[in-house]
Amino acid sequence: MKNYFLALFLVCSSFLFAQEETNKPTKFQVGVHYVGNLRNENIISDGFNGVVGVSGNYAVYQDEMISVFGGITIDYLKTREYFLQNDILIWNPNASIEVDVFKGKLKPFFGLGYAFFSNNFKYASGLFDPMDPAITVREKKLSFNGFTINLGLKYHISDLLFVEGSYKYFPVNSDDIEGTANTHFIYLGLGFKF
């Protein structure tokens, strides 16, 4: 996996030397990032490993100081098979604002969104004797959702390429399970502007 990220980074950084500088504003941003799922003793934090994610944003407003984006982030998490047996894709439509407070290439951003995903839960039904033929394995689809808060920094290497690091808080709720699973994600990624 590390070799793939290194190869992707080298290919993307080669674009730096092949592009000429332009002052034309770019509207679209597309990125690939690593998802770090921090353990927090709940079914989502302990049950899944973060793997990779993609994001896409469109600038609905831009000036020299502020950029306002609307977009979507899709994160892939691999199951550890503790409670939920399938890998998940977390869909997260969001809106974010990026501010040029340092008057340079480093720009902080803040985002709000709404994330959702589903997974299947298998359970056995029947009497207490495991050899009872009346015991059947059933499957139920569980849906999860919640609002997200995302804070981070983007370093704009050029007019077309940036790297970013961010933190996302996602309190996961479900109509099928009581309580909230407070999840915390760390993102490290690379993005293109066009």
C-alpha positions as CSV (number, residue, x, y, z in Angstrom):
1,M,0.0,0.0,0.0
2,K,2.9,2.3,0.8
3,N,4.3,1.7,-2.6
4,Y,1.1,2.8,-4.3
5,F,1.0,6.0,-2.3
6,L,4.6,6.7,-3.1
7,A,4.0,6.1,-6.8
8,L,0.9,8.3,-6.8
9,F,2.8,11.1,-5.0
10,L,5.7,10.9,-7.5
11,V,3.4,11.0,-10.5
12,C,1.4,13.9,-9.1
13,S,4.6,15.9,-8.1
14,S,5.8,15.5,-11.7
15,F,2.9,17.6,-12.8
16,L,4.4,20.5,-10.8
17,F,7.3,20.8,-13.3
18,A,5.1,20.3,-16.3
19,Q,2.6,23.1,-15.6
20,E,3.0,26.8,-16.2
21,E,1.9,29.3,-13.6
22,T,-1.5,30.9,-14.3
23,N,-3.6,33.4,-12.3
24,K,-6.9,32.0,-13.6
25,P,-9.1,30.8,-10.7
26,T,-9.8,27.1,-10.6
27,K,-13.3,25.9,-9.7
28,F,-12.9,22.1,-9.2
29,Q,-10.8,20.2,-6.7
30,V,-10.4,16.4,-6.7
31,G,-8.4,14.6,-4.1
32,V,-7.2,11.2,-2.8
33,H,-6.5,10.7,0.9
34,Y,-5.6,8.2,3.6
35,V,-8.3,7.8,6.2
36,G,-7.1,7.2,9.8
37,N,-9.9,5.9,12.0
38,L,-9.0,6.7,15.7
39,R,-10.1,4.0,18.2
40,N,-12.7,5.3,20.6
41,E,-14.3,2.1,22.1
42,N,-17.5,2.0,19.9
43,I,-18.6,-0.3,17.1
44,I,-17.4,2.0,14.3
45,S,-14.1,3.1,15.7
46,D,-13.1,-0.4,16.9
47,G,-14.8,-2.3,14.1
48,F,-13.2,-0.7,11.1
49,N,-9.8,0.3,9.7
50,G,-9.6,3.4,7.6
51,V,-8.1,2.8,4.2
52,V,-8.6,5.4,1.5
53,G,-11.0,8.1,0.3
54,V,-11.7,10.4,-2.5
55,S,-13.2,13.9,-2.6
56,G,-14.5,16.3,-5.1
57,N,-15.3,20.0,-4.5
58,Y,-16.7,22.8,-6.6
59,A,-16.1,26.5,-5.7
60,V,-19.4,28.3,-5.6
61,Y,-17.8,31.5,-4.5
62,Q,-14.1,32.7,-4.7
63,D,-12.3,35.9,-4.1
64,E,-8.7,36.7,-3.0
65,M,-9.4,35.9,0.7
66,I,-12.2,33.3,0.8
67,S,-13.3,30.3,-1.2
68,V,-16.7,28.5,-0.5
69,F,-17.0,24.9,-1.7
70,G,-19.7,22.4,-2.1
71,G,-18.7,18.8,-2.6
72,I,-18.7,15.1,-1.6
73,T,-16.2,12.9,0.2
74,I,-16.4,9.1,0.0
75,D,-14.3,7.0,2.5
76,Y,-13.6,3.3,2.3
77,L,-13.2,1.5,5.7
78,K,-12.3,-2.2,6.0
79,T,-14.1,-4.3,8.6
80,R,-12.3,-6.1,11.5
81,E,-15.4,-8.4,11.6
82,Y,-16.2,-7.7,15.3
83,F,-19.8,-6.7,15.0
84,L,-20.5,-5.6,11.4
85,Q,-19.2,-8.0,8.8
86,N,-18.9,-5.9,5.6
87,D,-16.6,-3.2,4.5
88,I,-18.3,0.2,4.3
89,L,-18.3,3.3,2.0
90,I,-19.2,6.5,4.0
91,W,-20.9,9.1,1.7
92,N,-20.4,12.6,3.0
93,P,-21.9,15.5,1.1
94,N,-20.5,18.7,2.6
95,A,-19.9,22.5,2.3
96,S,-16.6,24.1,3.3
97,I,-14.9,27.5,3.5
98,E,-11.2,28.0,2.9
99,V,-9.6,31.2,4.1
100,D,-6.3,32.8,3.1
101,V,-5.4,34.0,6.6
102,F,-1.7,33.6,6.2
103,K,-1.6,35.4,2.8
104,G,0.4,32.5,1.3
105,K,0.2,28.9,0.2
106,L,-1.0,27.5,3.5
107,K,-4.8,27.9,3.9
108,P,-7.0,26.6,6.7
109,F,-10.5,25.3,6.0
110,F,-13.7,24.4,7.9
111,G,-16.4,22.1,6.6
112,L,-19.9,20.9,7.7
113,G,-21.6,17.9,6.2
114,Y,-24.0,15.0,6.6
115,A,-22.6,11.4,6.3
116,F,-24.4,8.1,5.9
117,F,-23.6,4.4,5.2
118,S,-25.2,1.0,5.8
119,N,-24.0,-2.4,6.7
120,N,-25.4,-5.9,7.2
121,F,-25.7,-7.5,10.6
122,K,-25.9,-11.3,10.9
123,Y,-27.5,-13.0,13.9
124,A,-28.8,-16.5,14.8
125,S,-32.5,-17.0,15.8
126,G,-34.0,-20.0,17.5
127,L,-33.8,-21.8,20.8
128,F,-30.9,-22.2,23.1
129,D,-29.5,-25.5,21.7
130,P,-27.0,-24.8,18.9
131,M,-27.8,-28.2,17.3
132,D,-31.5,-27.3,17.0
133,P,-32.5,-27.3,13.3
134,A,-34.8,-24.4,14.0
135,I,-31.8,-22.1,14.4
136,T,-31.4,-20.0,11.3
137,V,-28.9,-17.2,10.5
138,R,-30.7,-14.0,9.6
139,E,-29.3,-10.8,8.2
140,K,-30.5,-7.3,8.8
141,K,-29.5,-4.1,7.1
142,L,-28.5,-1.4,9.5
143,S,-28.3,2.3,8.4
144,F,-26.1,4.9,10.0
145,N,-25.9,8.7,9.6
146,G,-24.9,11.9,11.3
147,F,-23.6,15.4,10.8
148,T,-19.8,15.9,10.3
149,I,-17.4,18.7,11.3
150,N,-14.1,18.9,9.4
151,L,-11.1,21.1,10.2
152,G,-7.9,21.2,8.3
153,L,-5.1,22.8,6.4
154,K,-4.3,22.8,2.7
155,Y,-0.8,23.7,1.4
156,H,-1.1,24.8,-2.3
157,I,2.1,23.6,-3.9
158,S,1.2,25.2,-7.2
159,D,-1.9,26.6,-9.0
160,L,-2.9,23.0,-9.8
161,L,-1.7,20.8,-6.9
162,F,-2.2,20.8,-3.1
163,V,-1.6,18.6,-0.1
164,E,-3.9,18.5,2.9
165,G,-4.3,17.3,6.4
166,S,-7.5,17.4,8.4
167,Y,-9.6,16.0,11.3
168,K,-13.2,15.0,11.0
169,Y,-15.7,14.4,13.8
170,F,-18.6,12.2,13.0
171,P,-21.2,11.3,15.7
172,V,-22.8,8.2,14.1
173,N,-26.5,7.6,14.9
174,S,-28.8,4.8,13.8
175,D,-32.5,4.1,14.1
176,D,-31.7,0.4,14.6
177,I,-29.2,0.7,17.5
178,E,-29.5,3.0,20.5
179,G,-26.8,5.5,21.4
180,T,-24.2,7.5,19.4
181,A,-20.8,6.3,18.3
182,N,-18.4,9.3,18.4
183,T,-15.9,8.6,15.6
184,H,-12.8,10.6,14.8
185,F,-11.0,10.5,11.4
186,I,-7.6,11.9,10.4
187,Y,-7.0,12.6,6.7
188,L,-3.7,13.0,4.8
189,G,-4.1,13.6,1.1
190,L,-3.1,15.0,-2.3
191,G,-5.4,17.0,-4.6
192,F,-5.6,18.6,-8.0
193,K,-7.3,21.8,-9.0
194,F,-8.7,22.4,-12.5
